[in-house]
Amino acid sequence: MTYLGMEVTATPSGQVESISGEVTAVRFESGEAVFTVNGQDIKLAEINNVKFPS
């Protein structure tokens, strides 16, 4: 499954504030998925919530 185009909420490492937005790109670095949300790189483990299309 891919999160591309889905709305997610994530808390990036080292940040207190969560960010929400649409996943606009996905790539793999060292075997780990990295998603682009609002221009920021987010790792899968940092995603708190995914809004699936209804």
Secondary structure, 3 states (H helix, E strand, C coil): CCCCCCEEEECCCCCCCCEEEEEEEEEEECCEEEEEECCEEEEHHHEEEEECCC
